[in-house]
Amino acid sequence: MNKKRLFLFFSLVILFSFVLSENAFAQTEPDRVTGLSADAISPTQIDLSWNEPYDGESPITGYQIERRQASNPWEIYIADTGNTSTTYSDQGLDPDTRYRYKVAAINVVGIGTASATASATTLELGVPSPPLNLQGSPTCCEVTLAWTAPYDGGFPIIDYIIEYSDDGNNWTEYDDGLSIETSAVVTGLTTDTEYYFRVFAVNSQGTSSASNIISETPSMPVITSTGTSSIRSPPQIQGIGFYKFISHIGDDGDIKEYDAPLNLPFDQYFPYSEFSDETDFKNYKEMGAYKKTGIYYDFSKKTLTPKFFAEPNQPIQLQIRLWDFFASSKIEHLSLYTNSATPITMQNSDVEIIFDKGKPLDIKDPNGIFKYVDVSTSYEDEWLWINLDLMFQEPMTSSGILLQSWHESRIPSFVQVDDIWEISNPQSNSEHIDEINLTAEVEITHGTSNPTCKMDDSCFTPSHAEILEGGIVTWFNTDSFTHTVTSGSIDNNDNRFGYILFPGQTVQHEFPYKGIYDYYCALHPWATGSVVVYGADLEKPEISFDESQPALLVKSTSGGSLIIENNDVFVTSSKDLHMNVSGHIQELSASNTVKITIIHPDKITKSMTAIVNNDGFYSLPVVLNKHWLEGTYEIITEYRGEQVAQLSFLVSDKPVN
């Protein structure tokens, strides 16, 4: 009886140990941090926030923060925050200086992959910014004004100057004495007369430019049954998307018939009105197969965004995103003004588009630059999207936009952006860097399978994709043949990236560093292309990576020295698999290590670290004899938290056809 109990006891111990070992074995480093954002708060402070990633079955204990100041090298700024907070305030910074950040999660297993880069520029020292969101509430013989305090320029605001006018041209300063209050009551006004108001901020360095201009008409009060009324904040104008439509030309030079949208899924990258896809089908199906390209401007972030260019007689869509605290369905009005003047005002605008809920769209276009303007609205989640489909019949010089919105209280909110779009003829557009965004699309067409595509450089369309640093390129294989996107050239495969695309497939790759990346199709070597990655300064990079120094080189050292190429089949009957993983880091900075990750066929991941010498080279011997499995292995090299190379190969104990 005792022996049976003893046997049962040891069986339970063994089972418990196995469960523990299985659970321990399942623990991995945390997933990559996503959603990192950086917001400049003052000349000396930037606030960071990010999403908590999957913890790899081991609780996250802290975060590592990397920082790059201006053009200086990256540095590990905070090795471990020591807490699980997904926000951080970086203080004591230099004014008017750009800082870039990456964040990685930490658990007991190690440090996860760093996030994509987020950047912000600290605010300048000097005069204040204009007061924000000026609002007014009229009563008999007076108007109550309220506004939001602006950035103070690094010096305390000592006064606000209020001006009013009865014609919008001749202004009078209202004498309210020195005050730093963000509200005031302008008295002594005439009933039933329209007045215009604007406010300036003052510090020891000088006076700001004017706030937004509002107009109010004092009138006799209306007595309600309750005898009271309330005023709530006006709607928020959160952002605007600019899009244009292009007919898709087939291999025969004719416009292809509509089959399905060829669009990149914009909503994966920034706010986008999904309802617009339905109206696009109705409005633009006659174009045949069309592509929609564009960009979204987030008014809450101070990020460098390139100008939107389009041509006369080209369909354009503006998507304005609005939000109201009470309910976005309460928003009643949106007006859009555009002009090349800086700053743009309601008085100097060349064009005005007025949307009032329940009324026809009102267009004021004295110079006749529009061919048409149509509007559609959509309530999506908590937002109201007002989408304007329009076409210019005349060019428009580089212009800014002023947006105004209100709900039932008619207290307006304003957003102004200078030099944001331009409509010019094709010959003029060639002088611009057109649409350098965080995303780009490349199509692999039927012609790619024929060497004649090289004659007109149409093997990859476009053959030279352009994106911003940290952006993503998507390749679409619309051919009936299989193709590859392989970095480097047919003579020198540098293993920075490599993908196989079967017919109908797509693939995406992120480019974290500025430079020029060449690639080709390994199955059709005449098909070549490149990706040009711009920095935030929008200057075209001059760095073209040396293909003779691959970022990743894998050699089998089992019974000789055999280079393993991307997508190779490595045949071995031995359970010992000895390799040497080496490469060259051409983006060399202060960091002297690379992270090498090997993903086994059963998805077990092993990570190692190799030292990078002063010339940028690294080398690491690897033995897989304990974990040899038949199947596909993937090796990934990361430097400063960003993937710089990858290679996949198949290991088999017999030849594979």
Residue, then its C-alpha position, 0 to 999 in steps of 0.5 A: m500500500n505504501k509503495k502504491r502511495l509512493f508511486l502516486f506521489f512521484s507521478l504527481v511530482i513528475l507531472f507537476s514538474f512537466v507542467l511547470s517546465e512547459n509553462a516556463f518554456a512557453q514564456t517569451e519576450p514581450d511583443r513589439v510595442t505599438g501606438l507610440s506617440a510623442d507630443a511637444i508640451s513646452p520648449t523643455q517637455i515632450d510627453l510619450s504614450w503607447n499601447e501595452p503589448y502582449d506580455g509573452e506569458s510573463p508579466i511586463t515589469g518595465y519599458q526601455i526608452e531609446r532617444r535620439q536628439a536632432s542628428n545625434p546617435w540613438e541612445i538608451y535613454i531609460a534602460d528600465t522605467g521599472n513600472t508598467s505605466t504606458t506614459y512617460s514625460d521627458q523633461g529638461l529638453d532643449p527648445d526648438t529641437r527634434y527628438r525621436y523615441k522608441v519604446a520596448a517592453i521588458n519582462v523576466v525573459g528579456i527585452g521585446t522588439a522596439s516600437a516604430t519611431a515617434s518624433a516631436t519638436t520642442l516648442e520655440l522660445g519667443v512671442p506666444s502663439p495665438p489664443l485658441n478657440l475664441q468663442g462668444s456669447p451675445t446678450c443685450c449690449e454686450v458679448t462674453l468672450a472666452w478662449t483657450a490659453p496658447y503656448d506662452g513662448g517660454f515666457p509667462i503671458i502678462d496680458y491679452i489684447i481684445e479688439y472688436s470691429d463692426d466691419g471686419n476691417n477697422w479694429t478698436e482695442y477694448d480697454d479691459g486693463l491688464s489681465i491674464e484671464t481667458s475670458a472677458v465681457v465686452t460692453g457698450l455695444t449696439t443691439d442688433t449690430e454685427y461685431y467681429f472680435r479677435v484676441f492677442a496674447v502678450n508676453s515680455q518678448g512681444t505680442s502674438s498674431a491674432s486668434n481666430i475671428i468670430s462675429e456676434t450680434p448683441s440682441m434683446p434676451v429671449i425669456t425661456s420657460t426655465g429662464t436659463s440657458s447653458i453653453r457647451s464647448p463647440p465641436q472639435i475639428q480633429g483632422i482632414g484627409f486629402y485623397k485623389f482618384i487615378s484610373h488604372i491603365g492595363d498592359d494594353g494601354d486601355i483603362k481596366e474595367y472595374d472589378a474591385p477597389l485597388n486601394l490600400p486599406f487606409d483605416q489600418y494607418f490613420p483615421y478614415s471614413e469607411f463609408s466613403d468606399e461606398t460612395d466612391f463606388k457610386n461616383y467613380k465606377e465609371m472611371g473603370a478600375y481606379k486607385k485612391t491615394g492620399i494622406y490624413y492630417d491630424f490636427s492634434k499632432k504637430t508633425l511634418t506632413p508634405k503638401f497634397f498635390a492634384e491636377p485640374n479635372q482630377p477627382i478629389q475627396l476631402q474627409i473632415r473628421l468632427w467630434d462633439f462631446f454630447a453627440s456628433s449628430k448635434i453638429e449643424h455646420l461646417s464651412l471651409y475657406t481656402n486662399s493662398a494668403t497667410p494667414i487665411t481669414m474668412q474675409n480674404s478667402d477666395v472660396e467658401i464651401i458651406f455645409d448646414k445640416g438639412k440644407p443644400l450645400d452652398i458654394k461661393d466660388p467667384n472665380g469659377i475654379f470648381k467644376y463640381v462640389d458634392v457632399s456626403t455625411s456619415y456617423e461612424d462610431e463617435w465621429l461625424w465625417i463630412n466628405l466633399d467630392l470635388m473637381f477643380q477646372e482651374p489650377m490653384t496656387s499653394s493654399g491654406i485651409l480654414l475650417q469652422s464648425w458649430h452645433e446648436s449653440r452656434i459657438p464656433s470652433f476653428v482650425q487653420v492650416d497654411d500651405i496645405w494643398e495645390i492644384s497644378n497642371p501636370q508639367s508643374n507637378s513634376e517640379h514637386i516631391d509628390e505625395i511622400n507619405l508613410t505608405a506607398e503601393v507597388e503593383i507587380t503587373h502581367g508585364t513583369s513576367n516579360p523582359t520587355c517591361k525593362m524597356d519602359d521601366s514598368c516591371f514594378t509600378p512605380s519602379h521607384a517608390e517614395i516614403l517617409e522614414g518609418g513608412i511601409v511599402t505594400w507590394f501587390n501581385t496582380d500577375s498570374f505568375t509567382h514573383t519575389v521582392t528580394s533586396g539587393s541585386i541579382d549579383n548581390n542579395d543583401n538579405r535586407f528583405g525577401y518575400i515570395l508573392f503568389p498570384g493575388q498575394t500582397v506583402q508589406h515591409e517597414f523601412p525604419y531608416k533613411g536611404i535608397y533600397d534596391y530590390y529585384c525579382a529572383l524569378h524574373p531578374w530583369a524586374t528591378g525597383s527601388v524604395v527611396v526613404y526620406g527623412a523628416d526634412l524631405e530631402k532626397p537621401e544620397i545613401s545607397f547601401d553597398e550590396s557587396q556587404p550584405a546585412l545578413l550572411v548565413k553559412s553552413t559550416s557542417g562539413g565545409s562552407l556553404i552560403i545559404e541563400n534566401n528561400d534555399v533548400f538545405v539538405t542534410s541527413s545529420k542532426d547537427l546543423h552548424m552555421n555562422v551568422s554574420g553581416h554588416i551594419q551600414e546604419l552604424s551608430a553608437s550601439n555596438t550589438v545586434k540581436i539575432t533571432i532564429i524562428h524554428p519550424d515549430k515557431i520556437t524562437k531563440s534570440m542571441t546577441a552579437i557584437v558589432n565592431n567599429d567597421g560595422f561587421y558582426s559574426l556569431p556561430v550557431v549550433l542547432n543540433k539540440h533543436w534540429l527539425e525539418g522545415t522552414y527556419e527564419i533568421i532576423t537581425e535587429y539593430r537599435g530595435e529595428q529589423v535590418a535583415q531577414l532570411s528564410f530557408l528550408v532544412s530537409d533530410k532529402p532533396v525537395n522538388 
